[in-house]
Amino acid sequence: MSFNKNAIWYLNCICRKEQLIKVLLWRLNINAFSLTIIIFILSNGEKLGQKLHFKQQSS
């Protein structure tokens, strides 16, 4: 009986760990995605800023 309980507890532990890992990976994916967007916006914003600055200088 106690072996059965331990086995079930162990399986529950494994499932919880898998769930935790899935959640962490999901959050990391979101963070990586938002970081990519932020970097993309920053690099494009810098290029736009340079273009505007160049236009202001030339006019």
N, C-alpha and C positions, 0 to 999 in steps of 0.2 A: 504493500500500500504506500509506504513512504517513498519507495523508488518511483512509483507512478506520479506522486505529487512533485517530486524533484524533477522528473522528466518534463512535466507540464510547466513547472516554474521556469525551467531552463529554456523551453520552447518559447514561453512568453517573453523571456528576457531577449532572446534572439530576435523575435518579432519586433519588440520595442526598439532594439538597436537599429534594425533595418529601417523602421519608421523614422527614427531620429536621423539616420544617415540620409534618407530620402528628403526629409524636410530641410536638412542643412544644405544638401546639394541643390535643392530647389531655390533656397535663399541665395546661395552662392551664384546660381545661374542668373537670378534677378539682379544681383549686385554687378556681375560681369556685364550683363546686358545694359544696365543703366550707366555703368562706367564707359562702355563703348559709345553710347549715345552722347554722354557728356564730352568725351574726347572728340567725337565727330563734330559736335556743335562748336567746341572751342577752336578746333583747327579751322573750321569753315568761317567762324566769326573772325578769326585773326586774318584770314585771307580777305574777307569782306572789308575789314577795317583798313587793311593795306590798300585795297582798291579805292576806297573812299578817300583815304588820305592822299593817295596819288592824284585822284581827280581834283581834290581841293588845291593841291600844289600846282597842278598844271593850269588851272583856270585863273 
